[in-house]
Amino acid sequence: MTVQTERPPSGPADLRKADDGAAPGRPPSRAGALAPYLLLLPACAATVLLLGWPLLKDVLLSFQNLNMGQLIQRVTEWNGVDNYTETLTSGDFWRVTLRSILFTAVNVVLIMVLGTLVGLLLARLGRRMRVTLLLGLVLAWAMPIVAATTVYQWLFAQRFGVVNWVLDKLGWHSMADYSWTSSQMSTFFVVIVLIVWASIPFVAINLYAATTTIPNELYEAASLDGAGAWRSFTTVTLPFLRPFLYATTFLEVIWVFKAFIQVLAFNGGGPDRLTEILPVYAYVEGMGNQHYGMGAAIAVLTILILLGLTAHYLRIVLKQENEEEAAL
């Protein structure tokens, strides 16, 4: 009769030893410690190559006096901070900056409110209606920006636009030949409708996904306590969705502030450059007026302003979270 004197290799310690080759209780090997950084290396390299290098070139260009003459002669003419000085002392820059901030605020508020309502509606609908609405949202979200802008140009066309035709049939006969690109407010109205329409799917779909993580037991407990629909929303749904709403608002601020294609493609920042926001303003000054150094300086200032806005927003969010934790 034989007696087994060795324990069979089983259990977490043996699995760990088999995985990393280290004995139980010993620190992982150097290769195991470097594995996460090696996995991140391709993404970091792509980020530096695709974002870091163009940003560095833009910063260097902002300190140069570069126009078509210098490009043809291949001459690099450094002018220090002259581009920044001229930009910051220009009244047009500050008017465009204020316009960009107001434009972003209006869009983000509408996107978050309407997107939240659509997301909550998705959670309430039946299976077939939910799938139908999700399909429509995905199609709107997947449409290329230039294609969507072209469709809106057709919809709001002066003579043959569907919107003017419908308004005329409803009794607003003065809108039959109305030009939506003739004034600042009407142009901004169409652009805002376009941006909100294209951004609602992201908020709605992600918010609906967040509502699926809320346990039904919490709603049942709130119902037993006599809570109505509004109280259930404020005491159960909203606390679960608050982190998502913070993160989504942060992303929407970034995306809307740097909206470029919609404004430029719809009316080129017109009429009379009254609908230019900072990205369009930088493009027109740089490429349109061939002041490439000036355009680069405006682009750098745009990035700094966006960083300042997002830092202010994050500070507010962190302050609210700290107050909530202190209240608990």
Secondary structure, 3 states (H helix, E strand, C coil): CCCCCCCCCCCHHHHHHHHHCCCCCCCCCHHHHHHHHHHHHHHHHHHHHHHHHHHHHHHHHCCECCCHHHHHHCCCCECCCHHHHHHHCCHHHHHHHHHHHHHHHHHHHHHHHHHHHHHHHHHHCCHHHHHHHHHHHHHHHHCCHHHHHHHHHHHCCCCCCHHHHHHHHCCCHHHCCCCCCCCHHHHHHHHHHHHHHHHHHHHHHHHHHHHCCCCHHHHHHHHHCCCCHHHHHHHHHHHHHHHHHHHHHHHHHHHHHCCCHHHHHHHCCCCCCCCCCHHHHHHHHHHHCCCHHHHHHHHHHHHHHHHHHHHHHHHHHHHHHHHHHHHC
